[in-house]
């Protein structure tokens, strides 16, 4: 049956369409993930700047009240649905929403903090040993890159991004299967 001229024409046509759909699906999946992550970075940076404006009085005073900043970080964590970390220019954590800041390492070597101090904003994705999954960290120098007083960092788990990308991958796979089936039928009809 598959040795007939009809199938010798149809099978390469079907394979070509399926390969094209597979390549397109992989490309779109990566593109969507990158676009979604870039949008999330931008959102977190905007929220960090707004948080800085809200905490301006506490952050620009000469005396830093870390207990007060911890409370504010915890309060804003609920609103922003993101981990909030306030970092002094020397890397010392002066406010934290999730952990005991006195037990935390100096943050001067964190990529997003270095970028924020150099260019005003920075982001990085890395595995968090505290929570056990990848996190997106976005930091901004406040009030400005030229004269920062503090770095405000927001972090969000990438599980949300991955869940949305997986949903889109399922849609792409379903579309690929439907198009593949139509390709088989069309190839069989045309080769006939």
C-alpha positions in Angstrom: 0.0 0.0 0.0 2.8 2.5 1.0 4.8 1.5 -2.1 2.3 3.1 -4.5 3.2 6.4 -6.2 0.4 8.0 -4.3 2.1 7.4 -0.9 5.6 8.2 -2.3 4.2 11.6 -3.1 2.1 12.0 0.1 4.6 10.9 2.8 7.4 13.5 2.1 4.7 16.2 1.9 3.3 15.1 5.3 6.8 14.9 6.8 7.6 18.4 5.5 4.5 19.9 7.1 5.0 18.1 10.4 8.7 19.2 10.6 7.7 22.8 9.7 5.1 22.8 12.5 7.5 21.3 15.0 10.2 23.9 14.2 7.6 26.6 14.4 6.3 25.3 17.7 9.7 25.2 19.3 10.6 28.7 18.0 7.2 30.1 19.2 7.5 28.4 22.5 10.9 30.0 23.2 9.8 33.4 21.8 6.7 33.4 24.0 8.7 32.5 27.1 11.3 35.2 26.5 8.6 37.8 25.7 6.6 36.9 28.8 9.8 37.0 31.0 10.8 40.4 29.6 7.4 41.8 30.3 7.6 40.4 33.8 11.0 42.1 34.3 9.6 45.4 33.2 6.6 45.0 35.5 8.8 44.2 38.5 11.1 47.2 37.8 8.1 49.5 37.6 6.7 48.1 40.8 10.1 48.5 42.5 10.3 52.2 41.5 6.7 52.7 42.8 7.7 51.0 46.1 10.7 53.3 46.4 8.4 56.3 46.0 6.1 54.9 48.7 9.0 54.3 51.1 10.9 57.4 50.1 10.7 59.0 53.6 12.1 55.8 55.3 14.8 55.2 52.6 16.2 58.7 52.4 16.5 59.5 56.1 19.9 59.3 57.6 19.0 56.6 60.1 17.8 53.4 58.7 15.2 51.6 60.8 15.5 48.0 59.5 12.7 46.7 61.7 10.4 49.2 60.1 11.7 48.3 56.6 11.1 44.6 57.3 7.5 45.3 58.2 7.1 47.5 55.1 8.7 44.8 52.9 6.3 42.1 54.3 3.3 44.4 53.8 4.3 45.2 50.2 5.0 41.5 49.5 1.2 40.8 49.9 0.3 43.7 47.6 2.9 43.0 44.9 2.9 39.2 45.2 6.6 39.3 45.0 9.5 38.9 47.5 10.8 42.3 48.5 14.4 43.0 49.5 15.9 46.4 50.3 19.6 46.5 50.0 22.1 49.2 51.1 24.8 50.3 48.6 27.4 48.2 50.4 25.2 45.0 49.9 23.8 44.8 53.4 20.2 43.7 53.5 18.2 46.4 55.4 14.7 45.2 54.7 13.4 41.7 53.8 9.9 40.2 53.3 10.7 36.5 53.5 13.8 35.8 55.6 15.6 36.9 58.7 17.8 39.6 57.1 20.4 39.3 59.9 21.1 35.7 58.7 21.4 36.7 55.0 24.7 37.1 53.1 25.8 40.4 51.7 24.1 41.0 48.4 26.8 43.2 46.7 27.8 40.3 44.5 24.3 39.5 43.1 24.2 40.1 39.3 21.0 42.1 39.5 22.3 44.3 42.2 25.6 45.0 40.3 23.6 45.8 37.1 21.2 48.1 39.1 24.1 50.1 40.5 25.8 50.3 37.1 22.9 51.0 34.9 19.9 51.8 37.1 18.2 48.4 36.6 19.2 44.8 36.6 17.7 41.3 36.3 18.8 37.7 36.6 17.3 34.3 36.8 18.7 31.7 39.1 17.9 28.8 41.3 16.9 29.8 44.9 18.1 27.3 47.4 15.7 28.8 50.0 12.5 28.0 48.0 13.8 25.2 45.7 13.0 26.6 42.2 14.1 29.2 39.7 13.3 32.8 40.6 13.4 36.0 38.5 15.2 38.8 40.4 14.8 42.4 39.3 16.5 45.3 41.0 16.5 49.1 40.6 18.7 51.7 42.0 16.6 54.2 44.0 16.1 57.1 43.7 18.3 57.1 40.5 21.3 55.6 38.9 23.3 58.8 39.3 22.7 59.1 43.1 21.4 55.8 44.5 20.7 55.5 48.2 19.4 51.9 48.1 18.7 49.0 45.8 15.1 47.7 45.7 14.9 44.1 44.5 11.7 42.2 43.8 11.7 38.5 43.1 9.1 36.2 41.6 9.1 32.5 41.0 9.3 31.4 37.4 6.8 28.7 38.0 4.0 31.1 36.8 5.9 31.8 33.6 6.5 28.1 33.1 2.9 27.3 33.7 1.7 29.8 31.1 4.4 28.7 28.6 3.3 25.0 29.2 -0.3 26.0 28.5 0.7 27.7 25.2 2.8 24.6 24.3 -0.2 22.4 24.8 -2.2 24.7 22.4 0.6 24.6 19.9 0.9 20.8 20.1 -2.9 20.5 19.6 -2.7 22.8 16.6 0.2 20.8 15.2 -1.8 17.6 15.5 -4.8 19.1 13.8 -2.7 20.6 11.0 -0.8 17.2 10.7 -4.1 15.3 10.3 -5.3 17.8 7.7 -2.0 17.5 5.9 -2.3 13.7 5.8 -5.8 14.0 4.4 -4.9 16.7 1.9 -1.7 14.8 0.8 -3.7 11.6 0.3 -6.3 13.5 -1.7 -3.8 15.5 -3.8 -1.7 12.4 -4.6 -4.8 10.5 -5.6 
